[in-house]
Every structure is written in C-alpha cells, then in structure tokens.
C-alpha cells in the first residue's frame, strides 16, 4: 500500500456524528510482522484532541483555523465537533434546530458557524464558532456560542478535533532504526520549544494524542505522543513519547491493506483501538501500540 500524504482526508470539513463515531478495529494476529516497513511519503504531525468545554470555554491549546477554499481572509472553521450531553436536562429543551443543534438520540451535536478569523459570527446564525486569539492569559483559543444559544445549566460539552499541525510536503523521509517503544523526538507543533515556565502554545498537552508520520528515528516511521503533559510533568516523557506501530485497522479497511504491514505490540505495550479515527486519512486510521505505564496514568 502506498498511503501517499498522511493526515486528514479531503472531506474532513464535512465530518459528522457518523464520521466521529467509534469504530471496531480488526487487530493483527500474533504471527504478523513485528516491525512493518516505512510506509509514509511525508513527515507530518497529526493531532487528535478531546477537550471538555467548561467555564469560560478557554482551550489549553490553539487550534488550526481553516479558511473556506484555503483563501486567507475568507470565513473558515476548525476541524472539530462539539458534543453536549446531560443527565438532568431533557435533550428536547435545548437541542433544537433553532439553536443550531441536532441530536442522534443520546447526544447533542452543535453546528459550527464559519467565521472570518478573529471576528464574531454573523447575525442570525446559530451554533458555535472558534475564537483564535482571546485576550486572556493562558487561553490559546475559545469556544464561543452564538447569541442566545449557550446551553442551559446541567449540560456538559466536549470538543473533538483532528488536525495536521505541521508537514513537509515534498520528499520521502527515510525511517529510522528504533523499534516500537524506542525513544523518538517528534517535530514541534509550532517550531518553538516547550518550557516548564508555561509556553503552552508550544507544549504537548495531556488532552491530545499526536502522531508524527515519516519519523526519521522509528522503524515504523511512526512516533507517538500519548496524553503527555509536557509543561507540568516533563519527567514522564519516556512513558508518553515513543515509537509506535499500527496494530489494527477498522474492519472497513481490512480488505484494502496487506495484513503483514500491521504489527504485534511488544511486552509492556497494548494495542489501543481507534487511536486515530475516521476523520483521518485511511493510511493512519486504526489502533496503535501504547506504553502500558502511559495508559495507567491517563484518567
């Protein structure tokens, strides 16, 4: 299989509740190759984010704003889905079309309103939009509801996003020699080094999972950053940052891949299903080997 450019597929701006739904991955059998070859043609840093949206709705990390048609200055969106749930408030009380919402019967999905970066949503629109530069210390982005459309008390909201943070478009990278579990140093999300003093926009966060494809250090070409609180717990890096490999894929992809390209996780690592889901390119969708110590440390 030649996956081409890894990352987010062309239809990602149209992600829906179906696209973000959980999948059942088919994991590789024990006789599969332990270390698949280097499958990537570009070096990218991909991010899967799951964040609670509470209080002032500030986010601990900046999101990638994508103008419609790729033209700067045009209205755009972030590649995210905002979900709401409640154990005490009936869905019918707030999850309605006139508030920019739809429901799948158990959760409420909030429409995202395209806006010009840094400007509010147009009058008469309903749902939420992303404010990239809030004037609040330590706040690197904010979820903003349109006028009159904030949820009632008792509703819990969470944001799920997929992003390509950085990439090298040309030239096939050469994979390295470190096996799954070996040390790797992924490219930085902003090109700036994280510091424990709190350079939040440059740090990896425990709300995010990153995958560097085309890693020059890993045999598989895949370097994983799994829920790593870099600014506050840098000493735990060895648990959360390591070479990984894809150990399973969604059932829908099994017929299109060579099973020998999947791996068996080594001792001390578990095959975690659906680490990167449907909104990502098929070349990276699926299950990945994760350090058991990192899994145990994530709530």
Secondary structure, DSSP 8 states (H G I E B T S, - for coil): ----S-SB-TTGGG--HHHHS---EEE--TTS-SS-----SSEEEEEEEEEEE-TT-B-SS---EEEGGG-TTS-EEESEEEEEE-SSS-GGGT-SGGGTEEE-SSSEEE-B--B-TTS---TT--SEEEESS-SSTT---EEEE-TT----TT-EEEEEEEEEEEEE-SS-----SB-TT-------SSSS---TTT-GGGS--TTEEEEEES-SSBTTSEEEEES--TTT-GGGHHHHEEEE-EEEEEGGGGGGS-GGGS----TTEEEEEEEE-TTB-TTT-EEEEEEHHHHHH--
